[in-house]
Amino acid sequence: MRWQLNRLALAITSMVALAFLVPLIYATGKIAHDRAMSDARQQAAAIVAALAVDVDPQLLNNAVASTVAGGAGRLAVHLPGIDPVGTSHVGGTEVDQAAQYRRAVVADAPGGLAYLQPSVLSDGRSAVIEVYVPDDEMRRGVWAAWLALGALAVVLVAGSVLMADRLGSKIVRATRELAGSSRRLGGGDLTVRIQPSGPVELRDAALAFNSMATDLRRLLDNERELAADLSHRLRTPLTALRLDADSMPPGPIAERMRQACDMLDEELEAIIAGARLGVEARGSEESDLVEVLADRLAFWSALAEDQQRPWEVVGGHVPVPVPVPRSELILAVDSLLGNVFAHTPEGVAFRVTVSPAGLLVDDAGPGIADPESAVQRGVSGAGSTGLGLDIVRRVASAAGGQMEIGRGPLGGARIGMVLTPPADPVPVPSAPGRRRRGRTL
């Protein structure tokens, strides 16, 4: 935009400068020519006065020599019947015509022009005064005037382009700031605001952007508060479940029920706390994928034991920080693990692989026939709404990665969050990380 404005200013001012320069160049040449001819007429008038006093050739010669043109050898007096007094540059034909018609004549001469001024003597005869004007005299000062005009035009054009560049820089700077802030807002930074600058239209756009960002932040905060309120309302049925679990006779089932109620209570508390965090705090949250996976496997492993499912974990020796809230990461991990239990028969094995490259869940089930439709809300088939995998995809995207779905090494489905592409394929372990009843995968 800035370059286009400069080009536009350059084109306009150049055309304006040319529109004035061309007539001025012609006018300066014409002025120089007229000035030289005016000087020639003045020189001729001085000799006319001398002819009115006396026509003696000796006196006329002194009069011619006393003039500027005569001293430079550019003036002559043509008297009837005698040779010219002074230096002549034209032939007799032009002189005879001037004497015959008794009017001033400008005749061509070698290297310039000759101004011929007739004068009537006291005896009625005509004398002709010749003033030679060389080309250099007619162009005296023209080149200097042209250079001055050219320099003035360059200064005017450069000044207009510089001014357009300064004005354009303000517009471009304000536009770039608006574009950059829009990208930051699209990237999730709801705290970004713009200091209005530039033309009125861009200042209005900046104010509208700030208003939009404020409204968007308020809407998201209201949505988070609504989610926190809904999560809080779940405490009532959870309390009833806890009372039922406490009333059950002691045993493994009652213990699992109480553990499930405790875990669900903790998760609700985490969801409520995370939902009520401000936008700035939520934007800087970071969770450990390994820690979240360990917590969730404590729940899912009990169900796997009930369903006689062999399972193992590969990796998890180092923390894997993920720039998403813990509550959202829990939803993604539960969606990945719950997908195995929801879409494979009991007894089907599964493997969980966790590393800085991401989290992968492989199973030995029938696999996914159509991976593309599996991640579409409401159309995934097999009795599923597709919301779980959509959560996985959203969390993976928020963490700067992507969701992977396909066929895994166990023969079934492989679904996971790929955070960073691994340098080498993850090797299948020779010894199981975790197993059930000694059965390996």
Contacts in CASP RR format, 6 or more apart in sequence:
PFRMAT RR
TARGET T0000
AUTHOR 0000-0000-0000
METHOD contacts of the structure
MODEL  1
MRWQLNRLALAITSMVALAFLVPLIYATGKIAHDRAMSDARQQAAAIVAA
LAVDVDPQLLNNAVASTVAGGAGRLAVHLPGIDPVGTSHVGGTEVDQAAQ
YRRAVVADAPGGLAYLQPSVLSDGRSAVIEVYVPDDEMRRGVWAAWLALG
ALAVVLVAGSVLMADRLGSKIVRATRELAGSSRRLGGGDLTVRIQPSGPV
ELRDAALAFNSMATDLRRLLDNERELAADLSHRLRTPLTALRLDADSMPP
GPIAERMRQACDMLDEELEAIIAGARLGVEARGSEESDLVEVLADRLAFW
SALAEDQQRPWEVVGGHVPVPVPVPRSELILAVDSLLGNVFAHTPEGVAF
RVTVSPAGLLVDDAGPGIADPESAVQRGVSGAGSTGLGLDIVRRVASAAG
GQMEIGRGPLGGARIGMVLTPPADPVPVPSAPGRRRRGRTL
1 168 0 8 1.000
1 171 0 8 1.000
1 172 0 8 1.000
1 175 0 8 1.000
2 165 0 8 1.000
2 168 0 8 1.000
2 169 0 8 1.000
2 171 0 8 1.000
2 172 0 8 1.000
5 164 0 8 1.000
5 165 0 8 1.000
5 167 0 8 1.000
5 168 0 8 1.000
5 171 0 8 1.000
6 161 0 8 1.000
6 164 0 8 1.000
6 165 0 8 1.000
8 164 0 8 1.000
9 160 0 8 1.000
9 161 0 8 1.000
9 163 0 8 1.000
9 164 0 8 1.000
9 165 0 8 1.000
10 157 0 8 1.000
10 160 0 8 1.000
10 161 0 8 1.000
12 160 0 8 1.000
13 156 0 8 1.000
13 157 0 8 1.000
13 160 0 8 1.000
13 161 0 8 1.000
14 157 0 8 1.000
17 153 0 8 1.000
17 156 0 8 1.000
17 157 0 8 1.000
20 153 0 8 1.000
21 149 0 8 1.000
21 150 0 8 1.000
21 153 0 8 1.000
24 149 0 8 1.000
25 146 0 8 1.000
25 149 0 8 1.000
28 142 0 8 1.000
28 145 0 8 1.000
28 146 0 8 1.000
28 149 0 8 1.000
29 139 0 8 1.000
29 142 0 8 1.000
29 145 0 8 1.000
32 138 0 8 1.000
32 139 0 8 1.000
32 140 0 8 1.000
32 141 0 8 1.000
32 142 0 8 1.000
32 145 0 8 1.000
33 138 0 8 1.000
36 133 0 8 1.000
36 137 0 8 1.000
36 138 0 8 1.000
36 140 0 8 1.000
37 106 0 8 1.000
37 113 0 8 1.000
37 115 0 8 1.000
37 133 0 8 1.000
37 138 0 8 1.000
39 69 0 8 1.000
39 133 0 8 1.000
39 137 0 8 1.000
40 69 0 8 1.000
40 115 0 8 1.000
40 131 0 8 1.000
40 133 0 8 1.000
41 104 0 8 1.000
41 115 0 8 1.000
41 117 0 8 1.000
41 131 0 8 1.000
43 67 0 8 1.000
43 68 0 8 1.000
43 69 0 8 1.000
43 70 0 8 1.000
43 75 0 8 1.000
43 131 0 8 1.000
44 115 0 8 1.000
44 117 0 8 1.000
44 129 0 8 1.000
44 131 0 8 1.000
45 117 0 8 1.000
46 63 0 8 1.000
46 67 0 8 1.000
47 60 0 8 1.000
47 63 0 8 1.000
47 64 0 8 1.000
47 67 0 8 1.000
47 75 0 8 1.000
47 77 0 8 1.000
47 117 0 8 1.000
47 119 0 8 1.000
47 129 0 8 1.000
48 117 0 8 1.000
48 119 0 8 1.000
48 129 0 8 1.000
50 59 0 8 1.000
50 60 0 8 1.000
50 63 0 8 1.000
51 60 0 8 1.000
51 77 0 8 1.000
51 119 0 8 1.000
51 121 0 8 1.000
51 127 0 8 1.000
51 129 0 8 1.000
52 122 0 8 1.000
53 59 0 8 1.000
54 60 0 8 1.000
55 79 0 8 1.000
55 121 0 8 1.000
55 122 0 8 1.000
55 127 0 8 1.000
57 79 0 8 1.000
57 82 0 8 1.000
57 85 0 8 1.000
60 77 0 8 1.000
60 79 0 8 1.000
60 85 0 8 1.000
61 85 0 8 1.000
61 86 0 8 1.000
64 70 0 8 1.000
64 71 0 8 1.000
64 75 0 8 1.000
64 76 0 8 1.000
64 77 0 8 1.000
64 85 0 8 1.000
64 86 0 8 1.000
65 71 0 8 1.000
67 75 0 8 1.000
69 75 0 8 1.000
69 131 0 8 1.000
69 132 0 8 1.000
70 86 0 8 1.000
70 87 0 8 1.000
73 86 0 8 1.000
73 87 0 8 1.000
73 132 0 8 1.000
74 87 0 8 1.000
74 89 0 8 1.000
74 131 0 8 1.000
74 132 0 8 1.000
74 133 0 8 1.000
74 134 0 8 1.000
75 86 0 8 1.000
75 87 0 8 1.000
75 129 0 8 1.000
75 130 0 8 1.000
75 131 0 8 1.000
75 132 0 8 1.000
76 84 0 8 1.000
76 85 0 8 1.000
76 86 0 8 1.000
76 87 0 8 1.000
76 88 0 8 1.000
76 89 0 8 1.000
76 129 0 8 1.000
76 130 0 8 1.000
76 132 0 8 1.000
77 84 0 8 1.000
77 85 0 8 1.000
77 86 0 8 1.000
77 127 0 8 1.000
77 128 0 8 1.000
77 129 0 8 1.000
77 130 0 8 1.000
78 84 0 8 1.000
78 88 0 8 1.000
78 92 0 8 1.000
78 95 0 8 1.000
78 99 0 8 1.000
78 127 0 8 1.000
78 128 0 8 1.000
78 129 0 8 1.000
78 130 0 8 1.000
79 85 0 8 1.000
79 127 0 8 1.000
80 99 0 8 1.000
80 125 0 8 1.000
80 126 0 8 1.000
80 127 0 8 1.000
84 130 0 8 1.000
87 132 0 8 1.000
88 130 0 8 1.000
89 109 0 8 1.000
89 110 0 8 1.000
89 114 0 8 1.000
89 130 0 8 1.000
89 132 0 8 1.000
90 107 0 8 1.000
90 109 0 8 1.000
90 114 0 8 1.000
90 116 0 8 1.000
90 130 0 8 1.000
94 105 0 8 1.000
94 107 0 8 1.000
94 114 0 8 1.000
94 116 0 8 1.000
95 116 0 8 1.000
95 128 0 8 1.000
95 130 0 8 1.000
97 105 0 8 1.000
98 104 0 8 1.000
98 105 0 8 1.000
98 116 0 8 1.000
98 117 0 8 1.000
98 118 0 8 1.000
98 128 0 8 1.000
99 118 0 8 1.000
99 126 0 8 1.000
99 127 0 8 1.000
99 128 0 8 1.000
100 126 0 8 1.000
101 118 0 8 1.000
102 118 0 8 1.000
102 120 0 8 1.000
102 126 0 8 1.000
103 118 0 8 1.000
104 115 0 8 1.000
104 116 0 8 1.000
104 117 0 8 1.000
104 118 0 8 1.000
105 115 0 8 1.000
105 116 0 8 1.000
106 113 0 8 1.000
106 114 0 8 1.000
106 115 0 8 1.000
106 116 0 8 1.000
107 113 0 8 1.000
107 114 0 8 1.000
107 116 0 8 1.000
108 114 0 8 1.000
109 132 0 8 1.000
111 134 0 8 1.000
111 135 0 8 1.000
112 132 0 8 1.000
112 133 0 8 1.000
112 134 0 8 1.000
112 135 0 8 1.000
112 138 0 8 1.000
113 132 0 8 1.000
113 133 0 8 1.000
113 138 0 8 1.000
114 130 0 8 1.000
114 131 0 8 1.000
114 132 0 8 1.000
114 133 0 8 1.000
115 130 0 8 1.000
115 131 0 8 1.000
115 132 0 8 1.000
115 133 0 8 1.000
116 128 0 8 1.000
116 129 0 8 1.000
116 130 0 8 1.000
117 128 0 8 1.000
117 129 0 8 1.000
117 130 0 8 1.000
117 131 0 8 1.000
118 126 0 8 1.000
118 127 0 8 1.000
118 128 0 8 1.000
118 129 0 8 1.000
119 126 0 8 1.000
119 127 0 8 1.000
119 128 0 8 1.000
119 129 0 8 1.000
120 126 0 8 1.000
120 127 0 8 1.000
121 127 0 8 1.000
170 197 0 8 1.000
170 198 0 8 1.000
170 199 0 8 1.000
171 198 0 8 1.000
171 199 0 8 1.000
171 202 0 8 1.000
173 197 0 8 1.000
173 198 0 8 1.000
174 197 0 8 1.000
174 198 0 8 1.000
174 199 0 8 1.000
174 202 0 8 1.000
174 203 0 8 1.000
174 206 0 8 1.000
175 202 0 8 1.000
177 194 0 8 1.000
177 195 0 8 1.000
177 197 0 8 1.000
177 206 0 8 1.000
178 194 0 8 1.000
178 202 0 8 1.000
178 205 0 8 1.000
178 206 0 8 1.000
178 209 0 8 1.000
181 192 0 8 1.000
181 193 0 8 1.000
181 194 0 8 1.000
181 209 0 8 1.000
182 209 0 8 1.000
184 192 0 8 1.000
185 192 0 8 1.000
185 209 0 8 1.000
185 213 0 8 1.000
185 216 0 8 1.000
188 283 0 8 1.000
190 213 0 8 1.000
190 216 0 8 1.000
190 217 0 8 1.000
190 220 0 8 1.000
190 279 0 8 1.000
191 217 0 8 1.000
191 279 0 8 1.000
191 280 0 8 1.000
192 213 0 8 1.000
193 210 0 8 1.000
193 213 0 8 1.000
194 206 0 8 1.000
194 209 0 8 1.000
194 210 0 8 1.000
195 206 0 8 1.000
196 202 0 8 1.000
196 203 0 8 1.000
196 206 0 8 1.000
196 207 0 8 1.000
197 203 0 8 1.000
197 206 0 8 1.000
217 279 0 8 1.000
220 279 0 8 1.000
221 278 0 8 1.000
221 279 0 8 1.000
224 274 0 8 1.000
224 275 0 8 1.000
224 276 0 8 1.000
224 277 0 8 1.000
224 278 0 8 1.000
224 282 0 8 1.000
225 275 0 8 1.000
225 276 0 8 1.000
227 271 0 8 1.000
227 275 0 8 1.000
228 271 0 8 1.000
228 272 0 8 1.000
228 274 0 8 1.000
228 275 0 8 1.000
228 276 0 8 1.000
231 268 0 8 1.000
231 271 0 8 1.000
231 272 0 8 1.000
231 275 0 8 1.000
232 268 0 8 1.000
232 272 0 8 1.000
234 268 0 8 1.000
235 265 0 8 1.000
235 268 0 8 1.000
238 261 0 8 1.000
238 264 0 8 1.000
238 265 0 8 1.000
238 268 0 8 1.000
241 257 0 8 1.000
241 261 0 8 1.000
242 258 0 8 1.000
242 261 0 8 1.000
242 265 0 8 1.000
244 257 0 8 1.000
245 254 0 8 1.000
245 257 0 8 1.000
245 258 0 8 1.000
245 260 0 8 1.000
245 261 0 8 1.000
246 258 0 8 1.000
248 254 0 8 1.000
248 257 0 8 1.000
256 302 0 8 1.000
259 302 0 8 1.000
260 299 0 8 1.000
263 298 0 8 1.000
263 299 0 8 1.000
267 327 0 8 1.000
267 330 0 8 1.000
270 326 0 8 1.000
270 327 0 8 1.000
270 330 0 8 1.000
271 327 0 8 1.000
274 282 0 8 1.000
274 285 0 8 1.000
274 325 0 8 1.000
274 326 0 8 1.000
274 327 0 8 1.000
275 327 0 8 1.000
277 285 0 8 1.000
277 325 0 8 1.000
282 325 0 8 1.000
285 323 0 8 1.000
285 324 0 8 1.000
285 325 0 8 1.000
285 326 0 8 1.000
286 321 0 8 1.000
286 322 0 8 1.000
286 323 0 8 1.000
286 324 0 8 1.000
287 321 0 8 1.000
287 322 0 8 1.000
287 324 0 8 1.000
287 325 0 8 1.000
287 326 0 8 1.000
287 329 0 8 1.000
288 319 0 8 1.000
288 320 0 8 1.000
288 321 0 8 1.000
288 322 0 8 1.000
289 319 0 8 1.000
289 320 0 8 1.000
289 321 0 8 1.000
289 322 0 8 1.000
289 329 0 8 1.000
289 333 0 8 1.000
289 354 0 8 1.000
289 358 0 8 1.000
289 359 0 8 1.000
290 316 0 8 1.000
290 318 0 8 1.000
290 319 0 8 1.000
290 320 0 8 1.000
290 354 0 8 1.000
291 319 0 8 1.000
292 326 0 8 1.000
292 329 0 8 1.000
292 330 0 8 1.000
292 333 0 8 1.000
293 313 0 8 1.000
293 316 0 8 1.000
293 333 0 8 1.000
293 352 0 8 1.000
293 354 0 8 1.000
293 359 0 8 1.000
295 330 0 8 1.000
296 330 0 8 1.000
296 333 0 8 1.000
296 334 0 8 1.000
296 337 0 8 1.000
297 313 0 8 1.000
297 337 0 8 1.000
297 352 0 8 1.000
300 337 0 8 1.000
300 338 0 8 1.000
300 341 0 8 1.000
301 311 0 8 1.000
301 434 0 8 1.000
303 341 0 8 1.000
304 311 0 8 1.000
304 341 0 8 1.000
304 350 0 8 1.000
304 436 0 8 1.000
305 436 0 8 1.000
307 341 0 8 1.000
307 346 0 8 1.000
307 347 0 8 1.000
308 346 0 8 1.000
308 347 0 8 1.000
308 436 0 8 1.000
309 340 0 8 1.000
309 341 0 8 1.000
309 346 0 8 1.000
309 347 0 8 1.000
309 348 0 8 1.000
309 349 0 8 1.000
309 350 0 8 1.000
309 436 0 8 1.000
310 347 0 8 1.000
310 349 0 8 1.000
310 435 0 8 1.000
310 436 0 8 1.000
310 437 0 8 1.000
310 439 0 8 1.000
310 440 0 8 1.000
310 441 0 8 1.000
311 349 0 8 1.000
311 350 0 8 1.000
311 351 0 8 1.000
311 352 0 8 1.000
311 434 0 8 1.000
311 435 0 8 1.000
311 436 0 8 1.000
311 441 0 8 1.000
312 351 0 8 1.000
312 352 0 8 1.000
312 429 0 8 1.000
312 432 0 8 1.000
312 433 0 8 1.000
312 434 0 8 1.000
312 435 0 8 1.000
312 440 0 8 1.000
312 441 0 8 1.000
313 351 0 8 1.000
313 352 0 8 1.000
313 353 0 8 1.000
313 354 0 8 1.000
313 433 0 8 1.000
313 434 0 8 1.000
314 351 0 8 1.000
314 352 0 8 1.000
314 353 0 8 1.000
314 354 0 8 1.000
314 426 0 8 1.000
314 428 0 8 1.000
314 429 0 8 1.000
314 433 0 8 1.000
315 353 0 8 1.000
315 354 0 8 1.000
315 355 0 8 1.000
315 433 0 8 1.000
316 354 0 8 1.000
316 355 0 8 1.000
318 356 0 8 1.000
320 354 0 8 1.000
320 355 0 8 1.000
320 356 0 8 1.000
320 358 0 8 1.000
320 419 0 8 1.000
322 329 0 8 1.000
322 399 0 8 1.000
322 419 0 8 1.000
323 398 0 8 1.000
323 399 0 8 1.000
323 400 0 8 1.000
324 395 0 8 1.000
324 398 0 8 1.000
324 399 0 8 1.000
328 391 0 8 1.000
328 395 0 8 1.000
328 398 0 8 1.000
329 395 0 8 1.000
331 391 0 8 1.000
331 395 0 8 1.000
332 391 0 8 1.000
332 392 0 8 1.000
332 395 0 8 1.000
332 396 0 8 1.000
332 417 0 8 1.000
333 359 0 8 1.000
335 388 0 8 1.000
335 389 0 8 1.000
335 391 0 8 1.000
335 392 0 8 1.000
336 359 0 8 1.000
336 361 0 8 1.000
336 392 0 8 1.000
336 415 0 8 1.000
336 416 0 8 1.000
336 417 0 8 1.000
337 352 0 8 1.000
337 361 0 8 1.000
339 361 0 8 1.000
339 388 0 8 1.000
339 389 0 8 1.000
339 413 0 8 1.000
339 415 0 8 1.000
340 348 0 8 1.000
340 350 0 8 1.000
340 361 0 8 1.000
340 363 0 8 1.000
342 384 0 8 1.000
343 382 0 8 1.000
343 384 0 8 1.000
343 413 0 8 1.000
344 350 0 8 1.000
344 363 0 8 1.000
344 364 0 8 1.000
344 365 0 8 1.000
344 366 0 8 1.000
345 365 0 8 1.000
348 363 0 8 1.000
348 364 0 8 1.000
348 365 0 8 1.000
349 363 0 8 1.000
349 364 0 8 1.000
349 410 0 8 1.000
349 439 0 8 1.000
349 441 0 8 1.000
350 361 0 8 1.000
350 362 0 8 1.000
350 363 0 8 1.000
350 364 0 8 1.000
350 410 0 8 1.000
351 361 0 8 1.000
351 362 0 8 1.000
351 363 0 8 1.000
351 410 0 8 1.000
351 441 0 8 1.000
352 359 0 8 1.000
352 360 0 8 1.000
352 361 0 8 1.000
353 359 0 8 1.000
353 360 0 8 1.000
353 361 0 8 1.000
353 362 0 8 1.000
353 426 0 8 1.000
354 360 0 8 1.000
355 422 0 8 1.000
355 426 0 8 1.000
356 419 0 8 1.000
356 420 0 8 1.000
357 418 0 8 1.000
357 419 0 8 1.000
357 420 0 8 1.000
357 421 0 8 1.000
357 422 0 8 1.000
357 426 0 8 1.000
358 416 0 8 1.000
358 417 0 8 1.000
358 418 0 8 1.000
358 419 0 8 1.000
358 420 0 8 1.000
359 416 0 8 1.000
359 417 0 8 1.000
360 404 0 8 1.000
360 414 0 8 1.000
360 415 0 8 1.000
360 416 0 8 1.000
360 418 0 8 1.000
360 426 0 8 1.000
361 414 0 8 1.000
361 415 0 8 1.000
361 416 0 8 1.000
362 408 0 8 1.000
362 409 0 8 1.000
362 410 0 8 1.000
362 411 0 8 1.000
362 412 0 8 1.000
362 413 0 8 1.000
362 414 0 8 1.000
363 410 0 8 1.000
363 412 0 8 1.000
363 413 0 8 1.000
364 410 0 8 1.000
364 411 0 8 1.000
364 412 0 8 1.000
364 441 0 8 1.000
365 410 0 8 1.000
365 411 0 8 1.000
365 412 0 8 1.000
365 413 0 8 1.000
366 412 0 8 1.000
367 406 0 8 1.000
367 407 0 8 1.000
367 411 0 8 1.000
367 412 0 8 1.000
367 413 0 8 1.000
368 374 0 8 1.000
368 405 0 8 1.000
368 406 0 8 1.000
368 407 0 8 1.000
368 413 0 8 1.000
368 415 0 8 1.000
371 405 0 8 1.000
371 406 0 8 1.000
373 379 0 8 1.000
373 380 0 8 1.000
373 381 0 8 1.000
374 380 0 8 1.000
374 381 0 8 1.000
374 384 0 8 1.000
374 386 0 8 1.000
374 389 0 8 1.000
374 405 0 8 1.000
375 386 0 8 1.000
375 389 0 8 1.000
375 390 0 8 1.000
375 393 0 8 1.000
375 403 0 8 1.000
375 405 0 8 1.000
376 386 0 8 1.000
376 390 0 8 1.000
377 385 0 8 1.000
377 386 0 8 1.000
377 387 0 8 1.000
377 390 0 8 1.000
378 384 0 8 1.000
378 385 0 8 1.000
378 386 0 8 1.000
378 387 0 8 1.000
379 386 0 8 1.000
380 386 0 8 1.000
380 389 0 8 1.000
389 403 0 8 1.000
389 405 0 8 1.000
389 415 0 8 1.000
392 403 0 8 1.000
392 415 0 8 1.000
392 416 0 8 1.000
392 417 0 8 1.000
393 402 0 8 1.000
393 403 0 8 1.000
395 417 0 8 1.000
396 402 0 8 1.000
396 403 0 8 1.000
396 416 0 8 1.000
396 417 0 8 1.000
396 418 0 8 1.000
396 419 0 8 1.000
397 403 0 8 1.000
399 417 0 8 1.000
399 419 0 8 1.000
400 419 0 8 1.000
401 417 0 8 1.000
401 418 0 8 1.000
401 419 0 8 1.000
401 420 0 8 1.000
402 417 0 8 1.000
402 418 0 8 1.000
403 415 0 8 1.000
403 416 0 8 1.000
403 417 0 8 1.000
403 418 0 8 1.000
404 414 0 8 1.000
404 415 0 8 1.000
404 416 0 8 1.000
404 417 0 8 1.000
404 418 0 8 1.000
405 413 0 8 1.000
405 414 0 8 1.000
405 415 0 8 1.000
405 416 0 8 1.000
406 413 0 8 1.000
406 414 0 8 1.000
406 415 0 8 1.000
407 413 0 8 1.000
407 414 0 8 1.000
408 414 0 8 1.000
409 428 0 8 1.000
410 441 0 8 1.000
432 438 0 8 1.000
432 440 0 8 1.000
432 441 0 8 1.000
435 441 0 8 1.000
END
